Amino acid sequence: MGRILVTGGAGYIGSHTLRHLLAAGHEAVVLDDFSAGHRAALPEGVPVVESSIADSAIVAKVLADYRPAAVVHFAGSIEAGESMTDPRRFYANNFTAGLALLDAVVDAAGDGGPVPVVFSSTAAVYGDPVEVPIAETAATEPTNVYGETKLAFERALAAYDRAYGLRYIALRYFNACGAAADASIGPDHRMKTHLMTIAMLAALGQRDAVLVMGTDYPTPDGTGIRDYIHVDDLAAAHVLAIDALASGAQSTAYNVGVGRGFSVQEVLDAVDRVVGRAVPRRVAPRRAGDPAHLVADSTRIQAELGWRPQYTDLDAIVATAWRWHSSHPHGYGD
């Protein structure tokens, strides 16, 4: 077991993954600029360096001081809707700053070559798929800038592997949701657009209503369908990816999703059941760049890494989110 450098480790998925890494016997060091992450989400005793990954000098010092066995890269901008109105920020954070991180990893390489990287990618690299569920062999044609930047970085990883021997695994997430079972950490995205989080805030009276963005999609109820995967299942996939790379696995990309889709209306109905009352909702126009139907074919990661989702019931996922939000109505501000 080695020390793992986790960029963006104070964020939603990063903080859950840190817990899984520690439980698996790894040590960790976090690099985070806290533009979106929260110190309260971090486990006690984990070293933290406050910096952007774009600061090459600091990243180089972290690599020299801590000599990680691998890097798990979460840091970046994540809101697909915002990417369409502020593409410059997304390319800067997700691609340009990411390249600075890769350069530092390559420059710090010892005789064994660069340490491997597990990359937080996204199903948005596929765009609006022709076939569902989506396999890793599907065409990558993003419909939003967020997906474009993640795909560009995946391509950079492949180029760095060919040229410098930097092995990687890109994990293409579907819709991350839920919170730790003990409600100690969870999503704190009060101003963001995650459906389940917005529904929770509406249930708490902190939002007037949930905006159902588009009811004219070619789906059974007209609302968009997504594969909702619990954050702890995502975190477990990162640990397995690190172990695979440590055992000499070659570079690849894996889908990480449950393999079943739920519509916006179905998610809101599940929230109503768990909360015990109807969450107010209001119809709004479609959001630019949103595909109609995204569901994972995750058979490859299950077959090759032995990953299995533990949360497959939508109400059970929603229940973990509700425990977090109802006990932390103002997120980490509580």
C-alpha positions in Angstrom: 0.0 0.0 0.0 1.3 3.4 -0.9 0.5 7.0 -0.5 -2.0 8.4 -3.0 -2.0 12.1 -4.1 -5.7 13.1 -4.5 -6.3 16.4 -6.3 -9.7 17.9 -5.4 -9.8 15.6 -2.4 -12.0 18.0 -0.5 -14.8 17.8 -3.0 -17.9 15.6 -3.1 -16.5 12.5 -4.8 -12.9 13.1 -3.7 -13.8 13.2 0.0 -15.7 9.9 -0.2 -12.9 8.3 -2.1 -10.4 9.4 0.5 -12.3 7.4 3.1 -12.3 4.4 0.9 -8.6 4.7 0.3 -7.8 4.9 4.0 -10.1 2.0 4.7 -8.2 -0.1 2.1 -4.9 0.6 3.9 -3.6 3.5 1.7 -2.1 6.7 2.9 -3.1 9.9 1.2 -2.2 13.6 0.6 -4.7 16.1 -0.7 -4.1 18.9 -3.1 -7.0 21.3 -3.3 -7.5 25.0 -3.8 -10.9 24.9 -1.9 -12.7 26.8 -4.6 -15.4 24.2 -4.3 -14.2 21.7 -1.7 -14.7 21.8 2.1 -12.1 21.2 4.8 -14.8 19.7 7.0 -15.2 16.9 4.5 -11.6 15.7 4.9 -10.6 12.9 7.3 -8.5 13.8 10.2 -4.7 13.4 9.9 -4.5 13.5 6.1 -1.9 16.1 4.9 -3.5 18.9 2.9 -1.7 21.3 0.5 -3.8 24.3 -0.5 -3.0 25.0 -4.1 -4.3 24.9 -7.6 -3.0 22.0 -9.8 -2.0 24.8 -12.2 0.8 25.9 -9.9 3.6 23.7 -11.3 6.1 24.6 -8.6 3.8 23.6 -5.7 2.7 20.4 -7.5 6.4 19.5 -8.1 7.2 20.0 -4.4 4.3 17.9 -3.3 5.5 15.1 -5.6 9.0 15.4 -4.3 8.0 15.6 -0.6 5.4 12.9 -0.5 6.5 10.6 -3.4 3.0 9.2 -4.1 2.6 5.8 -5.7 -0.4 7.1 -7.8 -2.4 10.2 -8.5 -6.2 10.4 -8.3 -7.3 13.5 -10.2 -10.6 15.0 -9.3 -9.8 18.7 -9.5 -11.8 20.6 -12.1 -15.1 22.3 -13.1 -18.1 20.0 -13.3 -21.3 21.9 -14.2 -22.3 21.0 -17.7 -24.8 23.9 -18.0 -22.2 26.4 -16.9 -19.7 25.0 -19.4 -21.9 26.3 -22.2 -21.8 29.9 -21.0 -18.3 30.0 -19.6 -16.2 27.7 -21.8 -12.9 29.5 -21.1 -13.0 28.6 -17.4 -13.7 24.9 -18.2 -10.9 24.6 -20.7 -8.6 26.4 -18.2 -9.5 24.2 -15.2 -10.1 20.9 -16.9 -7.6 20.8 -19.6 -4.8 23.5 -19.3 -4.4 23.0 -15.5 -4.7 19.2 -16.0 -1.8 19.3 -18.5 0.3 21.2 -15.9 -0.4 18.3 -13.5 0.6 15.7 -16.0 3.8 17.6 -16.9 4.7 17.7 -13.2 4.1 13.9 -12.9 6.3 13.2 -15.9 9.0 15.5 -14.8 9.1 13.8 -11.4 9.4 10.3 -12.8 12.0 8.0 -11.5 13.6 5.0 -13.0 10.3 3.2 -13.0 8.6 5.9 -15.1 5.8 8.2 -14.1 3.4 7.2 -11.4 0.0 6.2 -12.8 -3.1 8.4 -12.8 -6.8 7.6 -12.1 -8.8 10.3 -13.8 -12.3 11.5 -12.9 -14.0 11.6 -16.3 -17.6 11.6 -17.3 -20.3 10.0 -19.4 -20.7 13.4 -21.0 -17.8 12.4 -23.4 -20.4 10.3 -25.3 -22.8 13.1 -26.0 -26.2 11.9 -27.2 -25.7 8.2 -27.8 -27.1 6.2 -30.6 -27.4 3.1 -28.5 -28.3 2.7 -24.8 -26.8 1.3 -22.6 -23.6 2.9 -23.6 -20.4 0.8 -23.9 -16.9 2.2 -23.8 -16.6 1.5 -27.6 -19.4 4.0 -28.3 -18.6 7.1 -30.3 -17.3 10.1 -28.2 -19.2 13.1 -29.5 -19.8 15.5 -26.5 -22.8 17.8 -26.7 -21.4 20.2 -24.1 -18.1 21.9 -23.3 -17.8 20.0 -20.0 -17.7 16.7 -21.9 -15.4 18.2 -24.5 -12.8 19.2 -21.9 -12.9 15.8 -20.2 -12.5 14.0 -23.5 -9.6 16.3 -24.5 -7.9 15.4 -21.2 -8.5 11.7 -21.8 -6.8 12.1 -25.2 -3.9 13.9 -23.5 -3.5 11.0 -21.1 -3.3 8.6 -24.0 -0.7 10.7 -25.7 1.4 10.9 -22.5 1.2 7.2 -22.1 2.5 6.6 -25.7 5.3 9.2 -25.3 6.3 8.9 -21.6 4.8 5.7 -20.3 2.3 7.4 -18.0 -0.3 4.7 -17.4 -3.9 5.8 -16.5 -7.4 4.6 -16.0 -10.2 7.1 -16.8 -13.4 6.4 -15.0 -16.4 7.7 -16.9 -19.0 8.5 -14.3 -22.7 8.6 -14.9 -24.8 10.7 -12.4 -23.1 10.7 -9.0 -25.5 11.0 -6.0 -26.2 10.1 -2.4 -24.1 10.5 0.7 -22.1 8.5 3.2 -24.3 6.0 5.1 -23.5 7.7 8.4 -24.5 11.1 7.0 -21.1 12.6 8.0 -20.2 13.8 4.6 -22.2 14.5 1.4 -22.9 16.9 -1.4 -22.7 20.6 -0.6 -23.8 22.2 -3.9 -26.3 24.8 -2.8 -25.9 26.9 -5.9 -25.5 24.0 -8.4 -27.7 22.0 -10.6 -27.6 18.4 -9.4 -31.1 17.1 -9.5 -31.2 15.2 -6.3 -29.5 17.9 -4.3 -31.9 20.6 -5.7 -34.8 18.3 -4.8 -33.5 18.0 -1.2 -33.1 21.7 -0.9 -36.7 22.2 -2.2 -37.9 19.7 0.4 -36.1 21.7 3.1 -37.8 24.9 1.9 -34.5 26.4 0.7 -35.7 26.5 -2.9 -39.2 27.4 -4.2 -39.3 24.4 -6.6 -37.3 22.0 -8.6 -37.0 23.0 -12.2 -37.8 20.1 -14.5 -35.7 21.1 -17.5 -37.5 19.7 -20.5 -40.6 17.5 -20.7 -40.4 16.9 -24.5 -37.5 14.5 -24.6 -38.1 11.2 -26.6 -38.5 9.2 -23.3 -41.6 7.6 -21.8 -42.5 10.6 -19.6 -40.7 13.2 -21.6 -38.0 14.0 -19.0 -34.3 13.1 -19.3 -33.2 9.7 -18.2 -29.9 9.2 -16.3 -28.0 6.4 -14.6 -27.8 7.4 -10.9 -24.8 5.9 -9.1 -24.1 6.2 -5.4 -21.0 8.1 -4.5 -19.6 5.3 -2.4 -19.9 2.9 -5.3 -17.9 5.5 -7.4 -15.3 5.7 -4.6 -14.9 2.0 -4.5 -14.2 2.0 -8.3 -11.2 4.4 -7.7 -9.6 2.1 -5.2 -10.0 -0.9 -7.6 -8.5 1.2 -10.4 -5.4 2.1 -8.2 -4.9 -1.5 -7.3 -5.1 -2.5 -11.0 -2.5 0.0 -12.0 -0.3 -1.1 -9.2 -0.5 -4.6 -10.6 0.6 -3.4 -14.0 -2.7 -2.9 -15.7 -2.6 -1.1 -19.1 -4.2 2.3 -19.7 -7.9 2.2 -20.4 -11.3 3.9 -19.7 -14.2 2.3 -17.8 -17.9 3.3 -17.5 -19.0 3.5 -13.9 -22.8 3.2 -13.6 -25.5 1.0 -12.3 -26.8 0.1 -15.8 -30.4 1.2 -15.1 -31.8 4.6 -15.9 -34.4 6.7 -14.1 -36.2 9.8 -15.5 -36.3 13.2 -13.8 -39.9 12.5 -12.8 -39.0 9.1 -11.3 -36.3 10.6 -9.2 -38.6 13.3 -7.9 -41.2 10.7 -7.1 -38.6 8.8 -5.2 -37.7 11.9 -3.2 -41.4 12.4 -2.4 -41.6 8.9 -1.0 -38.4 9.2 1.1 -39.2 12.7 2.4 -42.8 11.9 3.0 -44.3 14.9 1.1 -44.5 16.2 -2.4 -41.5 18.3 -3.5 -42.7 21.4 -5.5 -41.6 21.3 -9.1 -42.0 23.5 -12.1 -41.4 22.9 -15.8 -38.7 24.8 -17.5 -37.1 24.7 -21.0 -34.4 22.1 -21.9 -30.9 23.0 -20.8 -28.5 23.4 -23.7 -26.2 20.4 -24.3 -28.3 17.9 -22.3 -28.7 14.5 -23.9 -32.0 12.7 -23.5 -30.9 9.3 -22.3 -27.6 8.3 -20.6 -27.3 4.8 -19.1 -24.1 2.9 -18.6 -23.0 -0.5 -19.8 -20.5 -1.2 -17.0 -19.8 -4.9 -17.7 -16.2 -4.2 -18.5 -15.2 -2.8 -15.1 -17.2 -5.5 -13.4 -15.5 -8.2 -15.4 -11.9 -6.8 -15.3 -11.8 -5.1 -11.9 -14.4 -7.0 -10.0 -16.4 -3.9 -9.3 -20.1 -4.3 -8.2 -22.5 -1.5 -7.3 -23.8 -1.9 -3.8 -26.6 0.7 -4.2 -29.0 -0.4 -7.0 -32.3 0.7 -5.5 -33.2 4.4 -6.2 -35.1 4.9 -2.9 -32.1 3.6 -0.9 -29.8 6.1 -2.7 -32.3 8.9 -2.1 -32.5 7.9 1.6 -28.7 8.4 2.1 -29.0 11.8 0.5 -31.9 12.8 2.7 -30.1 11.8 5.9 -27.2 14.0 4.9 -29.3 17.0 3.9 -31.8 16.8 6.7 -29.0 16.6 9.3 -26.9 19.3 7.5 -29.5 21.6 6.0 -26.8 24.2 5.3 -24.2 21.7 4.1 -20.8 22.0 5.8 -21.9 25.4 7.0 -23.6 23.5 9.9 
